[in-house]
Amino acid sequence: MPEELISVCSELDIPAMALLDSNGLYGAPRFHMAGKKTGIRAHIGAEITVALPRLERDRMRAADDAEFRGSEAYQIDAQDGASHVTLPQFTQAGSLRYVTLPLLVETRTGYQNLCRLITLMKLRAPKNAEPGEVAATRSELAEYAEGLVCLTGAEDGPLAHALYSSEARGNPHAAIDEAIRTAQWLMEIFGKHNVYAELGRHFNRQQEARNHAVIEVASRLRLPLLATGTVSHASPDRRELLDVLTCIRNHVRLDTAGRLLQQNSERYLKPASVMSKLFSDLPEAINNTLELSSRLGFTLKDLGYEFPSYPVPDGETMASFLRKRTDEGARIRYTGKNSPTYERARQQIERELTLIEKLKLEGYFLIVWDIINFCRDQRILVQGRGSAANSAVCYSLGITAVDPVGMELLFERFLSEERGEWPDIDLDLPSGDQRERVIQYVYDRYGKRGAAMTANVITYRGRSAAREVGKVMGFDEETITTLSSLVRTWEWKDPKDTPERQFSDAGLDLGDSRIRKFFEMYIAAQDLPRHLGQHSGGMVICQGHLDSVVPLEPATMPGRVVVQWDKEDCADMGIIKVDLLGLGMMAAIEETLQLITDHYHEKVDLAHLPQDDSEVYAALQKADTIGLFQVESRAQMSCLPRLRPMKFYDIVVQVAIIRPGPIVGNMVHPYLNRRLGRE
């Protein structure tokens, strides 16, 4: 995890680190936030897959599955008085289709280019693309190269594949020539001063032979050498978990994974003293890491995200337009009949508008208002929920149907300058086609590159994770079923309920090293990312192109795209979202309102429902609430006869008290006893 990498950096006094996800910036926000807390410079980048042209692909053969033939090697008489370079001989493998190119962000322009490049690659490939299907072309690299620094890559990089191309096999001089041509191509695209010859040392003979060749190429082209750790796990002991996750991803067992797994545990974070010793013969490779880090000035603090401006008529500003729409709505809703008067509400509305304008959020409220208007025009029932109900502006704009002035609700729970958080307006919509029409309206209005759903990071949890770990460790189906059945009981509270006792009761021998290792690996995998899903309804909208702020990729559902960050990441980066949530009860209410109109010829306004209907409270007190949203669960029904709601605020308390916080905090019974006068 990014936080773990930063934590180890802090322990080892490593001043800076770069995180390069494969074809994405998935971990960048967490990496940035962790670095911000510890004072470590968190550099951003990505490993980009680059497709090889067909003609070049035919002549370049992969070293991916190549086998090193013992001590057989070629010796090259280096030109210009350089030292000798040896290259190992490899057996021929299948045709190579792509290489991996590490790119680092130097400037905001570079970050925007990287985001756009990744988006371009992702959106033209299927959701569950095979390796190599998500790839950039050479011309696309050139188009988006500005502001980026390129490394020549590791064993799957372009330089390594050039060294072991089919033309070069059997001809060491041709190998160096091919690698030089490849390096020159990178220099043409990114500029000579933006290409670094990457070196890694992990006690691998094949890698060290390649290093000698890379040094030779760098010497001829005067490219700076760069020592890298190519880190894949924070500490050596995490290598076992990495192997398990690698097998899960490739659908193989540990005992048959072969060369899919790393040769040793050396790809971990090493302190400066160890790296300096590893590269004692090349001190410039270490020094260049500091030089490069000082060049990479961009951080996610400079993201440049802006919420869209709302188009207003000539002669209007967003602030004046919002004020007029709010005033119009307030005069309709605050009539003095079953509600406060307009004069009473105006003071609260003015206070809210002043803060909204100070925080420059007029566009946000107008865009939500625009979505509400679309729903009304299309006869789609929509209702704001959550803390937005504390806002008189939201109530006046028709976003919510609860009067915060009459209910004396605290506006600061929704929006506060001191708290420094963005407002969060959730809109409930009928599930199904109605909600999808609203989502597509947002896409159409702001463009496919201007709006997207937030991601949902699916993590390793529960029985499914236990089954996946069990499969890669080679357990039979019966044992996997037994192991996964224990998962729900592992979060024990009884001190006597130890894992040894649980495993013994299940007939499992903890003396068996495989059983014990399974337990360790399952626990270690908990909460780690498994794959990227789609949030139930969160949408982010951007001024201009959203794909210059965060990479986009296709969702599983046709016609949708998602950002590569979840809602927490978006919030940390200051990206405002609007939740468009599907709710089955909204569909039922929508049908009910239409039935009332059809049969009773009355139009119901949810904002002006009477709050003193005795029959409603009588039903609540008897727990006759099947079909009543939010008070129909068994826990709610058991509490209602004891709380005995008699006014609207009692319903608010009833809904709020049956929640994990009050229940775990032992607040329910004391409250009920005091309400009934027993305490």
N, C-alpha and C positions, 0 to 999 in steps of 0.2 A: 504494500500500500504506500502511496506517496508520503503519508504522515510518518510511517515507519522509516522510510529512507531519510527524511529530514531529521528525524530523531537521532538516527545513528550518525549522520553528518555532524550534528551538534555534539554528540559524545566524543567524536574523533577530531573535533576542531577543524572540520573541512569547511572552508568559507563559502563555497558555491557548488552547485550541482545542476545538471540539466536533465530533464525528464523527457524522453522521446518515446511516445506511444506509437504503435504501428498504425499508420494511416489515420491518425486521430489525435485529439487533444483531451482525451477522456479524463485523465487524472490531473490536468493542469490547474484547475481551481483549487483543489485540495493541496496540491503541491505548493502553490503560491501562498495560500493561507497559512500553511504550516511553516514555510520559510519566513513569512512576515512575523510570525510569533517568536521565532528563534533567532532572527537576524541573519539567516542564511540566504544568499542570493539564489533564487529559484529561477533558473533559465528555462525557457520554453522551446520546444522543438518537436519534431516527429520523424519517424522513419518512413519514408515514402517509397511505395512500390513503383518501380519504373518498368514499363513493358519494353521488351527488346524488339526492334524491327525484324521482320521475317528473315531477311537476308542475313542479318547479323546473328539472329537466333540459330540459323542453320549452321553457322560456323563456330558458334560458342557452345561448348558442352559443359554441363553443370559439374561442379565439384560437390554438389549437395550430398550425393550418395557415394562419392568416390572413396576408395580405400587406399590408405597409405601403404606403399610396398616397402616396409622395413627401412633399410638404410639406403635404398636406391635413390640417387639424386643426380641432378645435372649441375655442373659447375660452369658458370658463365665468366668469360674473360671480360670484365667490365671495361667500358671505354673511359677515356679521359683520366686514366690513372686511378679510378675508383677501386674500392676493394672488391673481392670476388663475391658473387651472389649465387647461392644454391637454391634450386627449386626441386621439391619432391615430385616423383612421377605418380600419376593417378590413373586408375582405370577409367575408361570412358563410361559416362552415365547418360541418362536420357537428355533430350533437348531442353535447354534452358529457355524459359519464357519471360522471366523477369528478374530484376535485381532490386536490392534494398539500398536506398540512399538516405543517410542521416542528414537532416537539415536543422539548423539552429536559427532562432529569430534574433536579429540584431536591432531592428527598428520596428515602429508601429506599422509602417508600410510592409515590412517583411511578414509581420504577424497577419495582416490582412490578406496578403498574397498566399500565405500558407493555408489559412482558413478557406479561401476561395478554391485553391487547388484541391484540397481534400474534399470539399463539397462537390466539385466537378467530377472527381473520381467516384465518389460514393453514389451520387444521384443517377448515374448512368448504368450502375451495376445492380443486379438483383439484391434483395435484402440479405439473403443467406448465400452470399457469393463464395465461390471456391477460391482458394489461394491463387493470386495472380489476376483474378477477374477485376478487382479494384486496383487499377494501375494508371499512372500518368504516362503520357507520351513524352518524347524528347522535346517536341515543339511546345508542349504545355509547360514543361519545366522552364524553358526559356522565357515564356510569357510571364510566369509568376516568380522569377528568380530574384527580383530586386528586394533588398533588405534581408536576404537570407545568407547564411554561411553554410557551406557544404563540406562534409567530411567524406573521405574516399571509401569509408565503410569497412566492415569486418569481413567474415568469411562468405557472407552473401551479398557483398557490395560489388559495385561495377569493376573496381580494380582487381579484386580477387578473381572474378570470373574472366576478366581479360587475360590474366596470367595463366589460367588453365583452360583457355579456349581450344577448340579442336585444331586450329591452325598452329597454335603454340605448342601443342603436345609433340614431344620429340624434337623441338627446336627451341632451346632456351632463349636465343637471341630474338626470335619472333615473339616469345612471351613478353619480354621486356618492351619490345616495340609496340605490341598490342596494348600493353598497360599504359605506355606513354601516350598513345593516341587517345585512349579513354580519359586519361587525366587532362589532356589538352582540351577534349570536348567539355569536360566539367569546367575548366578555366574559361572557355569561350562563353559558357552559359552564365556562370556566377561571377566571373572576374578573377584574375590571378590571385588577388589579395583576399579572396573569400573562399579559397579551397585549402583545406588542411589534409595532410597525409596521416591517416589514422593508424595508430599502432596499439596493439593489445598484447599482454603477456600473461598467459594462464597455464604455463608449463605444458605447452602443446607443441610437439615438434613440427607439425604441419603449419601451425600458426606462425612459429618462429621463422620457418623457411619463407613464408609469405612476407613477414616483416622485412627480411633482408631485401626482397625484391621491391617492396614499397619504398624502402630507404633509397635504393638505387634510382627508382623513378623520381622520387622527391629531389634527389641530388641533381639529377639532370635538368629538371624543370624548375629548380630553386623553390620548391614548395616547402612550407614549414611543417615540421613533424609535430604530431600531437599524441601524447600518451592518454589513453582512455581505459576505463575499467570495464566497459561494456557490461555494466552491473545488471544482473537479473534477480538477485535476492540480496537483502540487506546484510545478512550475516551467514556464515557457513552452515549453521544448523538449519537454515530455512531451505536448503537445497532439496531435502527430502520432500517437503511440501511442494516445491516447484516441480519435481518429477511427477508427483501425483496429479497435479493440475495439468501438466503437459499431456499425460496419458488420458485424462478425462477429455481434453480438447481434441485429441487425435483418435479417441475411441479404441485404445489399445490397452493391454495389461502391462504392468510394470515389467514382468518377466519376458515380454515379447517386444518391448519398446525399442530396444537396440539403440541406433544412432539418433533417434529422436531426443534422447536424453543427453545432457551435457557430460563431457568426459570426466570432469572433476568438479569440485566445489569452489573453484577459484574466482567465479564471477560475483564476488561480494564486495562491499565497500571497504576499501583499505585506507589506513591513515597515510598521511603525506610521507612519513618515514619509510613505510613499506614500498610505496610507489617509487620513491626516489631510489631505493635500493634496486628495485626491479629494472629501472631505466638508468642505472648508474653510468652506463656506457653512452647514454644519449640524454644528457642533462637538459639540452635545448627542448626536448619533447615535453619535459615537465614544466620548464619555464614558459613554454607557449600556452600551457593551460591557463596560467594566470593572465597572460596577455589577451587571450581570447575571451576569458570571462570579463575582463575590463571593457572589452568592445561591446558585449551583449547588453546594451543599455535598456532594452525593453523589458517591462514586467506587466503583469495583468492589471496593475494599478492604472496603466495607460490604455485600458481596453477601448475607450472611445465610444461606449454604447450611449445612444440617445433614444428616448421614447419618441414615437412619431408625433409630429405636429398635426393638429386636426385642421383641415381646410375650413376656413371661415369666410363669410361674404366680405366684399370690399368695404373698407371703412371700419371693420371690426378687428379686434384682437381676440386671441383665445380667451383671455381673461374677461373681456367685456361680453363675449358671446356666451361664456359659461354663466356669467351673472344673469343675463337675460333669460336663459333657459331655466336656471334655478328659480328665479323670481316667478316665472310663469307657472312652474310646477307647484311652488309653494302656495300661490294664490288658489290653486285648485284643491290642494290637499289640506291646507290649514283653513278650513271654513268656519271653525267654531262649533260645528255640529259633530258630536262624537270625536272631537279633536280640539287642540288649542287654536286660538285665533292666529291669523297671519301676523298681527302686530307682535304677539308674544313670541312667535317662532323667528321673526326677522333678526333679532339680536344674535341668536345662536347661529343662524345661517351666515350672517356677516362675519362672525368670528371664525367660522370654518373656512369661508372663502378667502379671508385674509391669509390664513396659514397655507392654504392650497396655492395661492399665488406666490407666496414667499418661497415655497419649496418647488415652484415651477411645475406643478402637477396638473395644470389645467387641461393639457392634452390627454392625460390619462383618464380623467373623469369624462371628457367629451367623447373619447373613443368607446368607453364602456356605455355611455348614454346612446351612442350611435348603434351599438349592438342591441341594446334594449329596444330602440326604435325599429330596427330591422325585424326583431321578433314580433313586435306589435303589428307591423305592416303585414307580416306573414301569418298572423294569428297563431303564434307560438307562445305558449305560456312560459314566462321567465321570471325568476325570483332571486334577488340577491340574498346571500346568507352570511352568517358569521358576524365579525366585528363591524362590517359595513353598515349593519343595522343601527349602529350608534351614531351615524352621521345624518344630520338634517339635510345636507346637500344631496346625499344619496337618496333619501326619502323624497325630496322634492323633484329630483330627476326621474323618479319612477324606478330606480334601481332596486330599492327595497320597499317593503310594505308595512314596516313597523315604525311607528312615530317615536323617534328618540326624545323629542321635546316633551311630549305628554308622558312618556315612560321615565323621563328624567335619567336617560342613559348617558354614560360618560364618553364624550367624543374622543378623548385622548387614548381610549382603548383601541380605537381604529387608526388614528393618525396623531403622532406626537413629534414635535421638532426635537425634543430632548432625547427621545428614544433612538432617533436616527435610523428608523426602519421604513421601508417602502410600504405603501398601503397594499392591501391584498383583498380584492373584491372577487368573491366566488359567486358564480351565477348558476343556479339550478335550472335545468331544462328537462323536458320529457325525454326519456331514454329512446334510442332508436333513430329513425330517420329525421325527426324534428331537430335533434341535437346535431346530427351530421350536417344538416342544411346550414346551421349557424356557423359551424366550424368552416365549412367550405366558403361561406360568405366572407369570413375573415381572411382566408387564403386569397380569394378573388380580389378583395379590396386592397390588400397590402402586398400582393404578389407572392409567388412561390418562394422567392428568396427574401421576402420581407417579414414572414411569419412562420412559425413552426411550433409543434408540440414540444413540451419538455420531456426529457427522457426519464425513465424509471430504472434504476440500477438494480437488477435482480441478483441477489446474493446467495451464497451457499447456506442453506438453512434446512433443518428438519430432516424428515425421513428420506426425501429425494436425494439430499446431499450424502446421507449415510449410504444409500444404495450405490451412488456413483463412486464413492471412495471404496466401497466393498468390491465392486466389479473390477476396478483397476488393480486391486490387490489380489485378485484371483480367487476370491471366495466363491463357493458354490451357491446356488440360488437359495437353498434352504438356510444356510448360515447368514446370507445377506438379509433375508427376511427376519431372522432372529435378531441380528444386530440392529437393523433399522427400527424394530419394534421397541428397542430400549431407549431410543432417542428422546422420546417425550418425557422420560423419567430422569434424564440426566441432570435437570435443573432441580436437584433435591434441596430440601430445607432441613430435614432431620439429620443431625450429625451422625447418627448411626447408619443412615442410608448411604453407605459408601459405594463407590463404583465396584470395589471388590465383591461386596455383598450382592449387588445387583447382577453382576456377571455370573457369580456363583449360583444365584437363584435361577438364572437362565440356562444353566448347564454349560457355561463357557469358562474355559480355563485361562486365567490371566497369566499363568506361567507360559502360555503359548505366546511366543514373540510376535506372531502375526496379529493375534487378537489385540495385544497391547498396542502394537504399532497402528492398527486401525483406529483405536480409540484416540491416540495422540494426533493422527492426521485429520480425523474428523473434527476434533476440537480446534485444531489449528486453522482449518478451512472456514470455520464459522464466520459469517459476515463478509467474507471476501467476495469481490464482484464475480458473478458468473457470466452474465450477458446483459445486453442493453435492451430494455423494453420501452414501452410508451406510457407516459403518465395518463391517468384516467381522463384528464381534461385541461391540464395547464397549457396555456399558449403564451408564447413570448412574441412581441412585435417590436420592430426596430425602425428607426428613422433611416431610410436608405436600405441598404442590403444587410440583412441579418447575417449572411454568410461571410461578411467581413469581420464579424464579432465572434462567432463560434461556428465551427463546421456543422453542416447539415447532412443528414443521410435519410434514406427512405425508411418509412415505417412499414410494418407488416401489412397494415390496411392500405389498399390502393388509394391514391389521391392525397396522402398525408406524408409530411416530412417531420423529422424530429431533430432537435439539437443534440449534441453529444454530452450535454450536462443535465443533471437532475435538478429538481426545484431548489434544493439547498445550495447547490453550486451556483445556480442563477442568482439566488438571493445574495450570496456572498460577493458575487461580481457586480451587484447593483442592477441586475436585469429584472425589469418588472414583468410579472406574468398576470394573465387573466385566466381564471379557472372557469371552464365551460363544462359543468358536471352533469352527467345523465342520471336522472332519478326516476324510478318507476312510479313513485307516489305523485310526482308532478304530472305524469301522464294521466293518472287516475283523477287528480284534481281538475285537469284540463277538460276531461270528459264530463266530470260532474258539473262544472260551470256551464258547459254547453247544454247539458240535460236540464238544468234549472231554467236556462233561457228558453229552451224549446217547450217545456211543459208548464212553466209558471210565468213565462214572459217577463222575467225579472233579470236584471243584469247585476251580478254581484261584484263589488269592488273589495278586493282583499284588504286594501288599506283602511277600509272603514267598516270592517266587521264589528258588531257589538261585542264588547268585552265583558258584559255582565249577564250573559245568557245562563239562567239558572239550570236549565236542562243539561247544558254542556258540563257544568261543574258537578251535577248529580251523577252523570255517567262516569266522569273521571273519578269521583270518590268511591264508586262501586267497582272501579277497574274494568268497566265495560268499554275497553279501548281497542279491541281487535279491529285493525284497519285504520287506526289513528296514528299517523306518522310520529315517530320519536317516543311515543308512550305505549307502544304495543308489545314491547319485549317482556319476558317473564320477570326480569328484575324490576322494570318499571311498574308492572301490574301488581307486584307484591308490595311495592312501596306506596302506591297511590292511596289505598284505604287508610294508611297510617298518616300520610302527610295531609290528606283531605284538602285539595286545592279549592279555594273560595274566591280567588281573584286571579287576574292574568299573571301577575308577578309570581304567584305560587307555582304556575306552570313553568315559568322560567327556572325557578329553584328546582322543581321536580326533574326537569330535563338535565340540569347541570349537576345534580348531586349523584346521579347514577352514572358515574364516570370513574375510570381507574384511579385518578388522583384522590378524590374524596373517599372512595372505598378502601384503597390501600392505606390512606391516612387515618382510617377509623373515625371519619367525620359524620357518617350517615346516622348511626344510632344516637350519638350525643345531640345532633341537630333535631332529630325527631322527638327525642325525650324532652328537650327544652321547648320545642314548639307545642307539645302536648302538656306542658307544665309539670312534667315529672322531675325535672332537674332545675 
